[in-house]
Amino acid sequence: MSIRFLGTGCYLPPKVVTNDDLAKLVDTSDEWITQRVGVKERRVSVNETTADMATKAALAALEKSGLEACDIDLIIVGTITSDTLCPSVAATVQRNIGSQGIAFDISSACSGFMFSLETAVAYIERGVAKNALVIGAERLSKILDYTDRSTCVIFGDGAGAAVVTKGENYLSSTMYTSGNDEVLYIPDNVGLSPFYEGEEQKRCVHMDGQETFKFAVNRITQDIKTAAEKANIALGDIDHVVLHQANIRILEFASKRLKIPFDRFFINIDKCANTSAASVPIALAGLDASGKLKRGDIVALSAFGGGLSSAACIIKW
């Protein structure tokens, strides 16, 4: 027993921030960002929380699935930008949509949705849950240093969701973690303890772009090859590739190394930027809504991120 997808959905906040808008805040330009990252614009939350966006994506996925909130007995949210340490984003979504299901968050940076999906598979296969709502949601704008052009131009806000149930369409998967805080690091608040003597750092994204690039290309290609081998699928048989939208050049390199035509890769980084854990589900919902995704198509999903972490899976739509 495995899972199948019943519906997908996404939500992007209405405020659009273009490269020209960012050029007014930091030393950058539309040409610089477009050439190096592939982003033209991103969505930024003005007054919506991560849970607000997650809820709207969840409702969109529920509507497409044909299920009601009362049918959902598991909600998992991949996120690193929860609104509160407690309750979790998933618990807030549960309340907002009127579900009674188990709800919790998973923190694995940009791999968060993939890790959440794998966890949902385990719950469903064990019979603990029948229908799961898996969400990736991020409000990254609140942890960006808008004086650092190497990071603030890359990211955006948004949420994506999928409703899954038992089935035979999750063909294989692979996951990877290598503890590392040198390449990608987001410190938290030191808190109020009068006994703590550690150094407080700015709570924002710190990233080594070159090392992240190398890690991303290597992990994407290795993970998709591994997942394809496990599924007994040739790389050429993959109809669609849905990757974490971090950098257009990473996607191009992955296409060349995997020898999968680039036109099979879904691309929305130009409009959405890097939305971390929300990236893959937003892209999957975009592919689903495009009309290009047909029943029986073979789809590869893959993400990489802080941790360092990565994951991939092969699904049959």
C-alpha positions in Angstrom: 0.0 0.0 0.0 1.2 3.5 -0.8 -0.6 6.8 -1.5 -2.3 8.7 -4.3 -2.9 12.4 -4.7 -6.5 13.6 -4.5 -6.0 17.3 -4.9 -3.5 20.1 -4.9 -3.7 23.8 -4.1 -1.6 26.9 -3.5 -1.8 30.4 -2.2 0.4 33.4 -3.0 -0.1 36.7 -1.2 -1.3 39.6 -3.4 1.6 41.9 -3.0 4.1 41.7 -5.8 7.7 42.9 -5.2 9.7 43.2 -8.4 13.5 43.3 -8.8 13.2 47.0 -9.5 11.5 47.4 -6.2 14.3 45.7 -4.4 16.9 47.8 -6.3 15.5 50.8 -4.3 16.4 49.0 -1.0 19.7 47.4 -1.8 22.5 47.6 -4.4 21.2 45.3 -7.1 19.4 45.4 -10.4 16.8 43.5 -12.4 19.6 42.3 -14.8 21.8 41.1 -11.9 19.0 39.1 -10.2 17.6 37.7 -13.4 20.9 36.4 -14.7 22.2 34.9 -11.5 18.9 33.6 -10.0 16.2 33.7 -12.6 13.7 35.6 -10.4 11.8 38.6 -11.8 9.3 39.1 -9.0 8.2 37.5 -5.7 5.1 37.6 -3.5 5.4 39.1 0.0 3.0 38.9 2.9 1.8 42.3 4.2 -0.6 41.2 6.9 -1.0 37.4 6.5 0.7 34.9 8.8 2.2 31.6 7.7 -0.8 29.9 9.1 -3.1 32.2 7.1 -1.4 31.3 3.9 -1.3 27.6 4.8 -5.0 27.6 5.5 -5.9 29.1 2.1 -3.7 26.6 0.3 -5.3 23.8 2.3 -8.8 24.9 1.4 -7.9 25.0 -2.3 -6.5 21.5 -2.1 -9.5 20.2 -0.2 -11.9 21.7 -2.7 -10.1 20.0 -5.6 -9.9 16.7 -3.7 -13.7 16.4 -3.1 -13.2 15.8 0.6 -14.4 17.8 3.5 -12.2 19.0 6.5 -13.9 16.3 8.7 -12.4 13.7 6.4 -8.8 14.8 7.1 -7.3 12.9 10.0 -3.7 14.0 9.6 -2.2 17.5 8.9 1.5 18.0 8.5 3.1 21.4 7.6 6.7 21.8 6.5 7.9 25.2 7.6 10.8 27.1 9.2 8.8 30.3 9.6 6.0 29.3 12.1 4.2 32.3 13.6 4.6 30.9 17.1 6.7 28.2 18.7 3.4 26.9 20.1 0.9 26.2 18.7 2.2 24.8 15.5 1.2 26.1 12.1 -0.5 22.7 11.5 -2.6 23.0 14.7 -3.7 26.5 13.6 -4.7 25.2 10.2 -6.6 22.3 11.8 -8.6 24.8 13.8 -9.1 27.1 10.9 -10.5 24.5 8.5 -12.5 22.6 11.2 -10.6 19.3 11.1 -10.1 17.0 14.1 -7.0 15.3 12.7 -3.6 14.9 14.2 -1.5 18.0 13.4 2.1 18.9 13.7 5.0 20.7 11.9 8.2 19.4 10.4 11.3 21.6 10.1 13.7 20.7 7.4 14.1 24.0 5.5 13.4 23.8 1.8 13.1 20.0 2.0 10.2 20.4 4.5 7.4 19.5 2.2 9.2 16.4 1.0 9.9 15.2 4.5 6.3 15.9 5.4 5.0 13.9 2.5 7.2 10.9 3.4 5.9 11.1 7.0 2.3 11.1 5.7 3.0 8.1 3.6 4.3 6.2 6.8 1.1 7.2 8.8 -1.2 6.1 6.0 0.7 2.8 5.4 0.5 2.0 9.1 -3.2 2.7 9.1 -2.9 5.5 11.6 -4.4 8.0 9.1 -6.7 7.6 6.0 -6.6 11.0 4.4 -3.7 13.5 5.0 -3.3 17.1 4.2 0.4 17.9 3.5 1.4 21.5 3.3 4.5 23.6 2.7 4.1 27.2 3.9 6.6 30.0 4.5 6.7 33.7 5.3 10.4 34.1 4.6 10.2 37.9 4.3 10.2 38.1 8.1 13.7 36.5 8.4 15.5 38.3 5.5 18.1 40.9 5.8 17.1 43.5 3.2 20.5 45.0 3.2 22.1 41.7 2.0 21.6 41.5 -1.7 22.9 37.9 -1.8 19.9 36.6 0.1 17.0 39.1 0.1 16.5 38.9 -3.7 16.1 35.1 -3.7 13.1 34.5 -1.5 9.4 34.9 -1.5 6.3 34.0 0.6 3.5 31.5 -0.1 2.0 28.1 0.6 1.2 24.9 -1.3 -0.8 21.9 -0.2 -1.8 18.4 -1.3 -4.5 16.0 -0.1 -3.3 12.3 -0.2 -5.0 9.0 0.6 -4.1 5.3 0.4 -3.3 4.1 -3.1 -0.5 2.7 -5.3 1.0 5.9 -6.8 3.9 6.7 -4.6 6.5 4.5 -6.4 9.7 5.3 -4.4 11.5 7.9 -2.4 14.9 8.8 -0.9 15.9 11.2 1.9 19.2 12.6 3.1 20.5 14.7 5.9 24.1 15.8 6.7 24.3 18.0 9.8 25.8 21.3 8.7 25.4 24.9 9.8 28.2 26.3 7.7 26.5 26.5 4.3 23.0 27.6 5.4 22.2 29.0 8.8 19.3 30.8 10.4 19.9 31.6 14.1 17.0 31.9 16.6 16.5 34.4 19.4 18.6 33.7 22.5 15.6 34.2 24.7 15.4 35.9 28.1 17.5 33.5 30.3 19.7 35.5 32.7 22.1 32.6 32.8 22.8 32.3 29.0 26.2 33.5 28.0 26.2 32.7 24.3 26.4 35.3 21.5 23.1 36.6 20.1 23.0 36.8 16.3 20.7 38.5 13.9 17.7 36.2 13.2 18.0 36.1 9.4 19.1 33.9 6.6 22.9 33.4 6.3 23.9 31.4 3.2 27.0 30.5 1.3 25.6 30.7 -2.2 28.4 28.8 -4.0 28.4 25.9 -1.6 24.6 25.7 -1.7 24.7 25.6 -5.5 27.2 22.7 -5.5 25.2 20.8 -2.9 21.9 21.3 -4.7 23.1 20.1 -8.1 24.8 17.0 -6.7 21.9 16.1 -4.4 19.1 16.6 -7.0 20.8 14.4 -9.6 21.8 11.7 -7.1 18.4 11.6 -5.4 16.4 11.5 -8.6 18.6 8.8 -10.0 18.3 6.8 -6.7 14.5 7.2 -6.6 14.1 6.2 -10.3 16.2 3.1 -9.7 14.1 2.1 -6.7 11.0 2.6 -8.8 12.5 0.7 -11.7 11.9 3.7 -13.9 14.3 5.0 -16.6 15.1 8.7 -16.3 13.8 9.1 -19.9 10.4 7.8 -18.8 9.9 10.7 -16.4 7.2 13.0 -17.9 7.5 15.9 -15.4 10.2 17.1 -13.0 9.1 19.3 -10.1 12.1 20.7 -8.3 12.6 23.1 -5.5 12.7 26.5 -7.2 15.9 27.9 -5.8 17.9 29.1 -8.8 17.2 28.7 -12.5 20.8 27.7 -13.1 20.5 24.8 -10.7 17.5 23.5 -12.6 19.4 23.8 -15.9 22.4 21.9 -14.5 20.1 19.2 -13.2 18.5 18.8 -16.6 21.9 18.4 -18.3 23.2 15.9 -15.7 20.1 13.8 -15.7 19.7 14.1 -19.5 16.1 14.9 -19.1 14.8 17.6 -21.5 14.4 21.0 -19.8 10.9 21.4 -21.2 9.9 18.6 -18.8 10.9 20.8 -15.8 8.1 22.9 -14.3 9.4 26.5 -13.8 7.8 29.2 -11.7 10.9 30.7 -10.0 10.5 33.9 -12.2 7.1 34.7 -10.6 7.4 33.0 -7.1 11.1 33.1 -6.2 12.4 30.6 -3.6 9.6 29.9 -1.1 11.5 27.2 0.8 9.2 24.4 2.0 6.4 25.8 0.0 8.3 25.7 -3.3 7.6 22.1 -4.4 3.9 22.0 -3.5 3.3 25.4 -5.1 5.0 24.1 -8.3 3.1 20.8 -8.2 -0.2 22.7 -7.8 0.9 24.9 -10.8 1.7 21.9 -12.9 -1.6 20.3 -11.9 -3.6 23.5 -12.8 -1.8 23.8 -16.2 -3.6 20.9 -17.7 -0.3 19.3 -18.8 -0.4 16.7 -16.0 -2.3 13.6 -17.2 -3.4 10.5 -15.3 -0.6 7.9 -15.4 2.2 10.5 -15.9 5.4 9.8 -14.1 6.5 12.7 -12.0 9.8 13.3 -10.1 9.6 15.6 -7.0 12.9 16.8 -5.5 14.1 19.4 -3.0 17.2 20.3 -1.1 17.8 22.8 1.7 19.3 23.6 5.1 20.2 20.9 7.4 21.8 20.1 5.0 18.9 18.0 3.7 17.4 16.7 0.5 14.7 14.3 -0.7 13.1 13.0 -3.9 10.3 10.7 -4.8 8.7 9.2 -8.0 5.0 9.3 -8.2 2.5 8.0 -10.8 -0.2 10.6 -11.2 
